[in-house]
């Protein structure tokens, strides 16, 4: 085969996979099946490319080696501690998400001149959710006929899966990171538009965790953007004024996000709510029983009903709704060490990106945005989903893959490393 034909095949293949990557945010909206399936396809593609290129450097990096050690640990834990097929299925192939993140980085790096297509796809997905959420709020069903699954909460295309707010919050930083990379200083005014759109969607979804997360993220974001101090203060005041106004105008959402939070916690008696409090205390009892290795990945759902762990009728769920307590109860202190290393690494990157951003005029802002969002998502005190959930993992490792891409772009300018 001559060189020209090889180049054409490579170009065609690269175009196809970059197109699939560009529509990946839309696949996430469809649910776990397509998003997980294509994550596996991207992973196989990346492995094949690296074998053909005889380039294994990414597999030798310290972060990837530590991640593989974590995957090996949870697999062994599932076999010898949990001894449960559900646990083994979730842990045995968890390593695919690390390879998926590397594949994301590889595809973006191979298509630097077309990153705007990926950005526009993310933007269109966000705008569609924005208009569809408003449509569903007004008419009681969305543009394809999906009816509201909750009297107050809007779910758009997610149907009875009330994760619209969570998805929106996790996609927003991706949009902002590419916005600043592609458009630099011009991105400031547009970033405020995307934050406002995200805020509207999250308020319509009435997800308390996402609502708290976007507030915390915006506080971190406003201190980093290239505005004068008084303008930053003004933007912060405007941001909170919009929140207060929207809560004041929409009584049902106000009741859920404010009054229900106070009533559910019984004015501080419970952690978040009686249900969350029961989950947390059950997970803690499980951890105390097996503090070193835990009970095995995804074993909370099987152990929470046992008398020695059960607090009350609210104890059981598929997971304890907190990443730290899930890690501790299911993988023990050993698993928590990996979580701690990951979180401290994010904090280090975030701090260095903020510092170097001031030196290089927003060159490192994408790094700061992405690490800030991950620090908020994995915040130890926040309520959360299942850390071993396939759909959530696809979304989290998509963000990590994009972060690795931006870190590599800036590698020649400073020593910010993953």
N, C-alpha and C positions, 0 to 999 in steps of 0.2 A: 504494500500500500504506500503510495507516494505521500510526501509531506503535506501537500495542499489538501488532499483528501482527508488526512488525519486532522488537520486544522479545522476543516469544515465540520467533521463529526464532533470534535471537541466543542466547537462553537454552538452547534445545534443542541448537543447534550447539556451544555451550560445554560443555554437559553431556557430549555424545558424545566430544569430544576430551579432556576431562579424564578420562573413564572409560578411554579408550585409554591416556592417560598413566599412570593408576593401575595398569594391568595390564602396563605396559612391562617391569618387572623380570621378569615371568613370560615375556614374549616373548624376553628375553635368555637365559633358561634353555633355550628351544627351539633356540637356535643363531643363526647370522648372517642367515638369509634374512628371517625375520619382523622381527627387530629393525632391520635395515637398511632394509627396506621401509617400516616405520612411521616411522623417522627421516626418510625422504624425504617421507612424507605430512605429518608435522608441519612440516617445512620449507616445503613448498608452502602449507600452511594459514597459516603465519605470514607468508609473503610476501604472500599475497592479503589478509590482514587489514591489514597495514601499508599496502598500496596503497589499499585502501578507506578507511582512516582518514587517508590522506595523512600518515602519521607515519613518517619515515625516520631518526629520531634515533639509534636503535641501530646503524644502518649507518655512522654518521659518527663513532662513538667510536674513539679511538686504538687500543685493543686489537683491534677488529674490522678496522680498516684494515690493521694490521700482519699479522693473520692472513690477510687477503686477499692481501697482498703475498707472504706465504709460499706460498700456494696458487698464485699466478701464477708464482712462481719455480720451484716443483717441476714445474709444467706445462711451462714453457719448457725446463727441464732435461730432462724426459722426451722432448721433441720433438727437441732439438738435441744433447743429450749421450748419453742412453740410446738413443734411436731404437729403442724397443722397445714393442710394443703393451701388454704386461703392465704396464710402467712407466707408460705414458700413461693406461691405464684406472684405475690407482690414484690418480694425481695430478690428472687433469683435473676430476674432480667432488669432490675432497676438501673443497672449500669448503662442501659441503652440511652437514658436521658443525658448522661454525661457526654456520650458520643454525639447525641443529637445537638447539644450545645456547641460542640466543636464543629459539627456540620454546618450549623447556622453561621458561625464565624467564617468558615471556609467559603461558603456560597456568597456571603456579603463581600468578602475580600476579593473574590474572583469577578465581582460585578460592581466595582466601585463607581463606575460612570453611570450606573443605572439605579443607584440607591433611591433616587426620587420616585421610582415606580413602587418600591416597597413602602416608602413614606406615604404616597398617595393612596395606596391600598388600605393602610392603617387608618388614614384620615377618612376615607369613604366609609369604612366600617363603623367608625365612631359617629360620623354624621348620620348614617342610616339608623343606628341605634337611638340617636337623639330624636330624630323625627318620628321614628316608630314608637318610641316610648311616649311621646306627647300624644300621638294618634291613639295609642291604647288607653292612655289616661282619659282622653275625651270621650272615646266611643265604646270603651270596654273590651275591645278586641284590636289586634294589630293589623298591619296591612295585608297579611296573608290569612287572617281569620283566627289567629290564636287568641283565645279569650283570657281575660285576667284570671290568674290562679289564686289571687288573694284580694280581699276587699280593699286594701290600701296599697299594697306593694305591686309595682309594675315590673314585669319580667320580660317584655318584648318577645324576641324569638326564642328565649330560653324556656318558655312555657311554665310548667310547674316546678322547674328548677330555679329557685329564687336567688340567682347568682349574677344578675345584671350589674349591680353596683360593684361587686368584686371584680368582674371582668373589666368593667370600665376603668376602675382605678388602676388595674395592672397593665392595661393597654396605653393609658394616658402617658406614662413616662417614656414609653417607646416612641410615641409621636413627638414628644418634646425633645428627646435626645436627637432624633434625626432632623427635626426642625432647626435646632441650633447648629448642627453639623453642616447642613445644607445651606442655610440662610444666614447664619452668624448673627450680627447685631440687629438685622431686620426682624429676627425671630421674636424679639421681646414683646412686641404688641400682639403678634399672632398667638404666642404662648398663653396670653391672658384669655384669649377667645377659647382656646381648647380647654383651659382650666374651668372656665365658666360653663362650657358645654358639659364637661365631665361632672361638674357639681350639680347641674340640673338633673342629669341622668341618675346620679347617686341619690339625690333627694327624692326623685320619683320612685326609685327602687326601695326607698325607706330601709336600707340596710345600715344598721347602727355601726357595725364594725367598719364598713367602707366609709361611712360618714366621718368617723373619727380618724381614719387613715388619711383621707384627703386633706383634712384640716392640718394634721401633723406634717404631711408632705409639703403642703403649700407654705407652711412656716419655714421649713428648711429651704424651699425653692426661692422664696422671696428674698432671703438674705444673700443668695448667690447671684442673682441677676444683676446686670450692669446698669443699675439706676442709682441716683443720688439717695442718700439716707432718708431724706424727707419724703421722697417719692415712694420708697419702700414702705415707710410707715403709713403713707396715704393708701397704698395698694392693700396693705394688710387690713386697715380700717374698712376700706370699701368691701373687701372680701367678706369680712365678718358681718358687715351691714347687710350685704346681699343674703347671707345665710339667715340672719335674724328676720329680715323682711319676708323671705320665702316661707319660713316657718310660721310667721305671723299670719300670712295670707292663706296658708293651707293647713287648716285645723287638724285633719286626720294624720298628716305627716308629722305635724307638731306633737300630736298625742303619742305617736309611736317613737319618735326620735328623742323626745324630751320627757314628757310626762310618764310614758311607759317605762323608760329607763329608770326614773326615780322610784316608781311604784314597784317595778320588778326587783330592784335591789333592796326594797324595803328600807329606803333611806340609808343604805350602807350596811345593812345586816347581812346581805348576800353579796358575793362577788359577781357583779353584772346582773344576775337573776337567780332565782331559786334553782332553776334547771341547770344553768351553767355552774353554779356553786356545787351542785350534786356531782356533776361530771368531774369537776376539778378535785373534789375531795375523794372521789372514788379512784381517780388516777393516782392521786398521792398515796392512798392506801396500797394500791398495787405496787407502786414504786418502793414503798417501805418494806414490802414483803420480799421483793427481789431487786435490791438496789443496784447490783453490779451489772447483770445482763438483762434485766427486765423480763417480760413475759413473751416477747416475740412481736415482730411487726404485724400490725392489724389484729392483734389479739385482744385489744380493749373490748371490742364488741362481744367476745366470747366469755370474758372474765368478769365484766361489770355486774352481771347478775348473781355472781356467787356471794353467799352470805357474808363471808369475811371481808368483802370489798364493798358491797352494796350499802349505800347511805339511805336511800328511800326509793320510791317508785320512779324518780327522775334520773336515777344513776346511769341507766343504760342508753347507749347510742352507738353509732359505728365508730366514733372517735371522741376524745374528751374535749374537743373544740379549743385546744391550745397546743401549739407546736412543742413547747418545752415540756409540758406535762405528758404529751403523747410520746415524745422521745424518751423521757425518763421512765414512764410506766412500761413501754414496749421494748426499749433497747437498753435501759439502765444507764448508769454513769458512763459506761464505755461509749455508748451511742451519743450521749450528751457531749462528750469531748469533741466529737466530730462536728456537732452543731456549733459548739463554742468556737472552734477553729474557723469555721465558715463565717460566723457572725463577726468575729474580731477582724478577719481579713476584709470583710465589707467595710467595717468601720475605718480600717487603715486606708483603704483605697479612697473612701469618701473624704476623709480628712486631707489626704495628699492632693486629691483632685481639686478640692476647694482652695487649697493653698496655691497650687500651680495655676489654677484658673485665673487668679488675680495677677499672676506674672505673665501669662500668655493670652490674655484678653479673650476669655470664654472658650479657649481651645479645649479645655478639659471639662467643660460644663456637661457634655453628654455622659461622661463617667460619673460625675457628681449626681446627676439626675437619676441615673439607673441604680447606683449604689444607695442613694437616699431612699428610693422606692423599695428596694429589697430590705433595707434596714427597718422600714416601717412595716412591711409585709411580715417579716420574721421577728418582729418586736416581741420579746419574751412575755410581756403582760397582755398582749392582744388576743382576742378570740380569733379562731382560725378554722380552716377546713382540715381535711385529712392530709397530712404531709406525704402519705404514700398513694394518694389518689392520682390516677393516670392523667386525667384532664388538668388538674392543678399542676402536676409535675410538668406537663407539656408547656403550660403558660410560664411557670417559674424558670424552666431551663431555656425557653425562648429568650427571656430577659437576660439570663446569664450568658447565653451565646452572643447576644448583641453587645453586652458589656465587654466580653472578651475581645470582640472585634474592635471596639473603640480603644480599649487598652493597648492592643497591638498597633493601632494607628499612631498612637502617641508614644510608643516605646522608644523611638529614636530621639525624642525631645527631652525625656526625663527618665527617671528610674521608677515610675509607678508600675508596679507589677501586681498580678492577681495573687 
